[in-house]
Amino acid sequence: MDGNRHRHEHGHGHGYGEGRGEGQGHGHGRGHGHGHGQGHGLGHFLTPHRHEAADKVDAAMEASREGMRTLWLSLGILGATTLVQAVVTALSGSVALLGDTLHNAADALTAVPLGIAFVLGRRAANRRYTYGYGRAEDLAGVAVLATMAASCALAAYEAVDRLLYPRDVTHLWAVTLAALAGFIGNECVARYRIRTGRRIGSAALVADGLHARTDGFTSLAVLLGAGGAALGWRLADPLVGLLITAAILLVLKDAAREVGHRLMDSVEPELLDSAENALRGVDGVRDLGQVRIRWIGHSLRAEADIVVDPHLTVVQAHRLAVAAEHALIHAVPRLTAVTVHTDHTPVGGDPHAPLAHHGV
């Protein structure tokens, strides 16, 4: 039974390509809950279960819609906050408030690449992008990082310029109100983005939420500059501007690590533990080979090698692969596609010997 590979597409119901092994492959039609080759669909018709592709498609689409709602709301709140702060910055000449305004503007604009990513993520897989377009979210995360870095550099430049050429800050009461408005607006957006990002599994949206949260706390730092200016200390405002820049750098580091992990196919080890425990609990699975999980956008895909009795028929081994897949879907949140490869306990020589010189 070595080489019997079974693959289901649950996220978007697109089974492009085949899960291939030495014995047989299973082609999967498009738009079916468990699209399979002839005969297999009948088996699922006789033993249906709830994980139909239509339900998974609805869940994926709802995740994208929820992400888009979050982005539009964030854009509205931060756009209004940025406009207010820009007016006060022009009146007061506060470089600390300028840095905060730049960060808020950058944070609002990050809704653009994220929005594009969510729209692209809805597109169906095809013969060129066989895994779909979910990776667009990871690219959007890189765009978010670039925007954060650019706004940070500009704020640092303005703060250093003000240190070298000090100027008075006026309209301190307006600066205070603008700083408070920046904190409230950013904290609301941060909570919404982080909560939604974690719920739908979007690392880019979580990174964007962390960015907004930092901007909220840096808005409060503007109050220190306003207080120093009120006491006649002209350097207080640019020093706070530099402090804001340093805070943004710290969050940029955390966000870069989050996005970098996603680009490198990192997953939480707890997910792998859950998957392996679920597979070992399937009756008939004697041992496990390699188990791998990766993110594609805000959905997970898994590949698992299971060891079974060498005397099983093709039908029995395939039924066991379906049971293993079913167990994985229950055990791993946001898992939308699984490929299960059945191997058998040793009988005679190594069945994988023809692959040895390929390094497989």
Phi and psi in degrees as a GROMACS rama.xvg file:
@    title "Ramachandran Plot"
@    xaxis  label "Phi"
@    yaxis  label "Psi"
@TYPE xy
-61.8211  137.945  ASP-2
95.5726  -0.786838  GLY-3
-76.9322  111.171  ASN-4
-111.584  134.267  ARG-5
-124.914  128.841  HIS-6
-133.447  132.869  ARG-7
-123.565  143.524  HIS-8
-107.875  113.959  GLU-9
-109.024  -21.2213  HIS-10
-73.7062  -49.4721  GLY-11
-128.739  5.92485  HIS-12
65.7556  32.7488  GLY-13
-118.418  109.051  HIS-14
-102.733  72.2179  GLY-15
-84.1028  135.1  TYR-16
84.5275  -174.06  GLY-17
-132.388  147.66  GLU-18
-82.9754  116.838  GLY-19
-113.549  145.816  ARG-20
-140.274  -168.255  GLY-21
-78.1548  -26.2739  GLU-22
-93.6197  -51.0116  GLY-23
-159.08  161.953  GLN-24
-125.063  162.734  GLY-25
-125.559  109.039  HIS-26
-77.0849  149.785  GLY-27
-127.443  124.809  HIS-28
-74.1049  163.343  GLY-29
-87.2803  136.333  ARG-30
86.2115  16.1337  GLY-31
-113.236  148.542  HIS-32
-59.4397  -42.063  GLY-33
-138.488  66.6772  HIS-34
-63.2809  122.958  GLY-35
-135.999  177.151  HIS-36
-71.1077  -179.918  GLY-37
-59.8793  141.04  GLN-38
92.1113  -39.0876  GLY-39
-72.5374  -38.0609  HIS-40
-59.9182  -34.4115  GLY-41
-64.1587  -39.0672  LEU-42
-60.7993  -40.9577  GLY-43
-73.9738  -28.0256  HIS-44
-65.5772  -37.4173  PHE-45
-77.252  -27.686  LEU-46
-127.458  70.4974  THR-47
-72.635  157.922  PRO-48
-143.233  179.498  HIS-49
-80.5907  -9.7137  ARG-50
-86.2341  58.7468  HIS-51
-75.5738  148.862  GLU-52
-62.312  -34.6335  ALA-53
-59.0956  -39.4137  ALA-54
-65.4554  -39.5569  ASP-55
-68.6789  -38.5636  LYS-56
-62.264  -43.9595  VAL-57
-59.9882  -41.6468  ASP-58
-64.91  -41.6828  ALA-59
-66.2672  -42.6295  ALA-60
-65.0254  -39.0759  MET-61
-65.4053  -36.7391  GLU-62
-61.4643  -42.7211  ALA-63
-66.1167  -41.5598  SER-64
-64.2205  -38.9691  ARG-65
-65.4384  -40.1327  GLU-66
-62.6212  -41.43  GLY-67
-65.5468  -40.6819  MET-68
-60.4569  -42.1266  ARG-69
-62.284  -42.7423  THR-70
-65.2911  -43.0255  LEU-71
-64.8046  -42.4737  TRP-72
-63.9529  -42.4278  LEU-73
-61.3268  -43.0487  SER-74
-61.7821  -41.4268  LEU-75
-65.0595  -46.7941  GLY-76
-66.5526  -48.8512  ILE-77
-71.2686  -30.3094  LEU-78
-63.6751  -43.9062  GLY-79
-65.6218  -42.7009  ALA-80
-62.4755  -43.7581  THR-81
-62.7155  -41.3826  THR-82
-61.6173  -45.2219  LEU-83
-61.6387  -46.1372  VAL-84
-68.0857  -33.4288  GLN-85
-64.3273  -41.2521  ALA-86
-62.6733  -46.5906  VAL-87
-66.3793  -36.7923  VAL-88
-60.9787  -43.5851  THR-89
-63.2213  -35.4596  ALA-90
-76.5723  -39.4541  LEU-91
-93.723  -29.0915  SER-92
75.7215  19.3521  GLY-93
-77.5837  120.183  SER-94
-76.5468  -27.9496  VAL-95
-65.6502  -44.1339  ALA-96
-68.1765  -32.3866  LEU-97
-61.2414  -44.8144  LEU-98
-60.8541  -41.618  GLY-99
-65.8987  -38.9549  ASP-100
-63.8245  -42.1814  THR-101
-62.0209  -41.6368  LEU-102
-65.4414  -41.2497  HIS-103
-65.6654  -39.5594  ASN-104
-63.9857  -43.5065  ALA-105
-63.4091  -40.4053  ALA-106
-65.2818  -38.6975  ASP-107
-65.2567  -41.4683  ALA-108
-70.531  -20.8719  LEU-109
-66.2124  -13.8724  THR-110
-63.1684  -24.7229  ALA-111
-67.2169  -57.5653  VAL-112
-63.7757  -33.9126  PRO-113
-67.704  -40.6374  LEU-114
-61.7413  -43.424  GLY-115
-60.6204  -40.7173  ILE-116
-63.9002  -42.2305  ALA-117
-65.2377  -38.1129  PHE-118
-66.8195  -44.807  VAL-119
-61.6069  -37.0706  LEU-120
-62.2773  -18.7531  GLY-121
-79.9804  -14.6349  ARG-122
-69.2691  145.514  ARG-123
-73.4784  152.337  ALA-124
-63.9795  153.373  ALA-125
-142.527  -171.606  ASN-126
-72.8452  -17.3465  ARG-127
-92.2405  -46.8872  ARG-128
-106.797  80.2379  TYR-129
-71.147  -17.3737  THR-130
-100.253  6.10653  TYR-131
88.0168  -165.338  GLY-132
-114.876  20.601  TYR-133
-62.454  -26.9713  GLY-134
-65.2655  -12.8178  ARG-135
-58.0803  -30.5055  ALA-136
-65.109  -37.4977  GLU-137
-67.1971  -38.3749  ASP-138
-65.1898  -37.0681  LEU-139
-63.4338  -36.1853  ALA-140
-61.3441  -37.7462  GLY-141
-64.7282  -40.1201  VAL-142
-63.3032  -38.3697  ALA-143
-61.341  -44.556  VAL-144
-62.4044  -41.8099  LEU-145
-63.2139  -40.2147  ALA-146
-65.2494  -42.624  THR-147
-60.1531  -44.7834  MET-148
-64.4366  -40.7032  ALA-149
-66.0305  -44.09  ALA-150
-66.0713  -35.1858  SER-151
-64.9393  -43.3397  CYS-152
-64.0668  -40.87  ALA-153
-66.6787  -40.8991  LEU-154
-63.7699  -40.2564  ALA-155
-63.8114  -41.6845  ALA-156
-60.1995  -46.2364  TYR-157
-65.1475  -38.4048  GLU-158
-65.9051  -43.2336  ALA-159
-65.2838  -40.2815  VAL-160
-60.2612  -40.399  ASP-161
-70.6853  -30.6985  ARG-162
-65.468  -39.1262  LEU-163
-74.8465  -33.6088  LEU-164
-129.328  78.2982  TYR-165
-60.8616  144.568  PRO-166
-140.322  153.721  ARG-167
-74.2992  150.631  ASP-168
-106.258  130.534  VAL-169
-112.849  176.596  THR-170
50.6758  50.8417  HIS-171
-63.1726  -31.373  LEU-172
-65.0959  -37.3972  TRP-173
-70.3144  -37.1692  ALA-174
-61.6796  -40.882  VAL-175
-62.0698  -46.8017  THR-176
-65.0037  -38.7269  LEU-177
-66.1049  -36.4031  ALA-178
-65.6538  -43.4456  ALA-179
-64.633  -39.7495  LEU-180
-62.7463  -39.3403  ALA-181
-63.7807  -40.982  GLY-182
-65.2631  -48.3544  PHE-183
-62.8957  -45.9564  ILE-184
-62.3401  -44.9769  GLY-185
-68.5835  -38.4098  ASN-186
-67.3482  -38.6708  GLU-187
-61.4801  -46.5455  CYS-188
-65.5351  -41.2932  VAL-189
-60.7839  -47.4117  ALA-190
-62.0601  -41.7739  ARG-191
-66.2432  -45.7133  TYR-192
-66.276  -45.8437  ARG-193
-64.7338  -43.9432  ILE-194
-62.4512  -45.7679  ARG-195
-67.0727  -43.1872  THR-196
-59.7581  -41.5514  GLY-197
-71.784  -33.3307  ARG-198
-68.9586  -39.6827  ARG-199
-97.7603  -2.02737  ILE-200
78.8546  30.8929  GLY-201
-100.749  107.586  SER-202
-65.6116  -34.9256  ALA-203
-64.6234  -40.3637  ALA-204
-70.3144  -36.054  LEU-205
-64.5122  -43.8818  VAL-206
-60.684  -39.7893  ALA-207
-66.1538  -35.8724  ASP-208
-66.5549  -39.0164  GLY-209
-63.3567  -38.4985  LEU-210
-59.7314  -45.8908  HIS-211
-63.3798  -39.1962  ALA-212
-62.8042  -41.7014  ARG-213
-62.933  -42.1027  THR-214
-59.9549  -33.0232  ASP-215
-64.4364  -46.1745  GLY-216
-70.1652  -33.1251  PHE-217
-69.5473  -26.0125  THR-218
-62.9706  -38.7095  SER-219
-65.9653  -32.3264  LEU-220
-63.6864  -27.5066  ALA-221
-58.5022  -30.9366  VAL-222
-62.0258  -33.7732  LEU-223
-63.9987  -42.3896  LEU-224
-63.8154  -40.1049  GLY-225
-65.2545  -39.4907  ALA-226
-64.376  -42.9959  GLY-227
-63.5312  -40.7574  GLY-228
-64.4669  -36.8557  ALA-229
-64.025  -29.5146  ALA-230
-87.5618  1.5415  LEU-231
91.1472  9.71488  GLY-232
-92.739  102.132  TRP-233
-69.3977  -25.7281  ARG-234
-81.2691  -9.46942  LEU-235
-60.2479  -43.4734  ALA-236
-64.3279  -50.3693  ASP-237
-67.5032  -31.5696  PRO-238
-65.7903  -39.3959  LEU-239
-65.5156  -36.0791  VAL-240
-58.4184  -41.7265  GLY-241
-67.9225  -36.636  LEU-242
-62.1693  -41.2163  LEU-243
-61.8751  -41.7755  ILE-244
-60.989  -42.8537  THR-245
-63.8736  -39.5985  ALA-246
-63.7599  -41.0149  ALA-247
-64.05  -37.2504  ILE-248
-62.0044  -38.7114  LEU-249
-64.4958  -44.0439  LEU-250
-69.5657  -34.1786  VAL-251
-60.069  -39.5332  LEU-252
-62.2619  -46.8597  LYS-253
-64.5413  -43.0085  ASP-254
-65.2658  -39.0502  ALA-255
-63.9915  -37.6207  ALA-256
-65.1802  -41.1741  ARG-257
-62.3783  -48.5953  GLU-258
-68.5721  -39.3596  VAL-259
-61.1855  -41.3195  GLY-260
-60.1163  -41.4477  HIS-261
-67.1709  -40.1943  ARG-262
-64.7494  -29.3717  LEU-263
-92.7852  15.2944  MET-264
61.0233  35.627  ASP-265
-80.1283  140.832  SER-266
-132.456  160.832  VAL-267
-66.9767  131.781  GLU-268
-56.1621  -27.2694  PRO-269
-62.7522  -32.2891  GLU-270
-64.5442  -41.7877  LEU-271
-66.3344  -39.3357  LEU-272
-60.178  -44.5838  ASP-273
-62.3737  -41.8357  SER-274
-64.523  -45.8605  ALA-275
-66.2806  -40.1405  GLU-276
-63.7056  -39.37  ASN-277
-64.8629  -42.1766  ALA-278
-66.9702  -39.9901  LEU-279
-66.6721  -22.6105  ARG-280
-83.2032  -4.27042  GLY-281
-80.4929  125.602  VAL-282
-63.3248  122.336  ASP-283
108.824  -15.5465  GLY-284
-84.8659  113.459  VAL-285
-85.7415  -31.8027  ARG-286
-162.064  172.995  ASP-287
-121.108  145.226  LEU-288
-98.4975  -132.252  GLY-289
-80.9811  137.203  GLN-290
-124.6  123.77  VAL-291
-129.584  143.881  ARG-292
-134.967  140.024  ILE-293
-144.363  156.092  ARG-294
-90.0576  138.406  TRP-295
-126.252  98.6715  ILE-296
68.6542  -126.721  GLY-297
-108.286  29.5743  HIS-298
-125.661  154.806  SER-299
-106.503  146.522  LEU-300
-123.437  147.893  ARG-301
-133.791  150.376  ALA-302
-131.294  132.037  GLU-303
-139.581  138.4  ALA-304
-106.399  123.364  ASP-305
-117.557  147.095  ILE-306
-104.342  128.616  VAL-307
-128.897  175.298  VAL-308
-61.2614  130.216  ASP-309
-69.5702  -12.3596  PRO-310
-96.9866  6.67317  HIS-311
-69.2591  149.154  LEU-312
-78.0998  170.078  THR-313
-58.6632  -43.1568  VAL-314
-64.32  -42.6994  VAL-315
-66.4986  -43.0485  GLN-316
-65.1252  -37.7623  ALA-317
-67.313  -39.6258  HIS-318
-62.5369  -36.3984  ARG-319
-68.2926  -37.3928  LEU-320
-63.371  -39.118  ALA-321
-63.8652  -42.0534  VAL-322
-63.3164  -38.4091  ALA-323
-65.1215  -42.6269  ALA-324
-61.9593  -44.1004  GLU-325
-59.8743  -42.1692  HIS-326
-63.7839  -39.0704  ALA-327
-64.7265  -42.3692  LEU-328
-61.8701  -36.2996  ILE-329
-72.5878  -31.8345  HIS-330
-87.1973  -28.7308  ALA-331
-112.97  115.564  VAL-332
-62.3904  143.456  PRO-333
62.762  19.4406  ARG-334
-79.5631  121.404  LEU-335
-120.04  -7.14529  THR-336
-153.539  137.89  ALA-337
-136.982  136.96  VAL-338
-118.858  120.326  THR-339
-112.688  125.976  VAL-340
-109.834  123.697  HIS-341
-94.3861  126.045  THR-342
-114.895  173.773  ASP-343
-131.952  160.744  HIS-344
-63.2979  153.298  THR-345
-55.9985  131.692  PRO-346
-138.881  110.836  VAL-347
70.8257  -135.428  GLY-348
-80.0816  179.555  GLY-349
-76.3104  116.967  ASP-350
-67.5101  -16.0624  PRO-351
-94.8624  6.75696  HIS-352
-54.9593  -39.0718  ALA-353
-61.3117  -17.3796  PRO-354
-94.8914  -8.51072  LEU-355
-57.8939  -42.1348  ALA-356
-74.0173  -6.68544  HIS-357
-91.5103  -3.94788  HIS-358
75.3929  18.8073  GLY-359
